[in-house]
């Protein structure tokens, strides 16, 4: 979905006036007055995910967790696309840091199960959809390699023995999903909130250190603020490998229309094929 299509959908929902694009990735995200509007792809499964994200926002609000707040309780369906409305946050006073994320994760990781079912963190569940969207922009052999890697890691992840008590997690725990406003840090992007191994949230930052050039001192600050280093857990390599597989496939969906995405996909899949655990990836 490109920006023009997303704007057409905004207009169809009566929300197009003065919309400013904030992000274009898994969703198209716009600022519209005092609201933020997320427009998803036309996939029946994504409507359910949008509804769960809104339920999660309501639950976190009730639990006192600093997080983005929903402006409507249910998603709208516009020409097959889920559209959700959120209260716009005040302007950031500074960039979010690893410590901000760690403090919020500690709060989320103390929560019991909500009064509605949370799915497990289906880390690899999007791989097929992303590869399908990539179509013939990527080498079929690379797609087959990622599918095989997905299947192998799915079995390994299912067999992991956690160090931390399982429960609610954010699911995509990165500083970019924290907004620091005048009242402090809040969590944003709640669509991957799940009930699973808490280690899922911690491996993300370990991978940022190893693949995306997060400075060592920043990672150490995250560990100090959280209170435990997931790299000390014997299952860390398995979760890291599964997330690398998903991250590689995620980029592929943008390859048909974006030469930089294609180049990044090729860099990532080559490093996985060659077993190069130190090759640096670029954020996309």
Secondary structure, 3 states (H helix, E strand, C coil): CCHHHHHHHHHHCCCCCCCEEEEECCCEEEEECCEEEEECCCCHHHHHHHHHHHHHHHHHHHHCCCECCECCCCCEEECCEEEEEEECCCCCCCCCCHHHHHHHHHHHCCCCCCCCCCCCCCCCCCHHHHHHHHHHHCCHHHHHHHHHHHHHHHHHHHCCCCCCCCEEECCCCCHHHEEEECCEEEECCCCCCEEECCHHHHHHHHHHHHHCCCCHHHHHHHHHHHCCCHHHCCCHHHHHHHHHHHHHHHHHCCCCCCHHHHHHHHHHHHHHHCCCCCCCCCCC
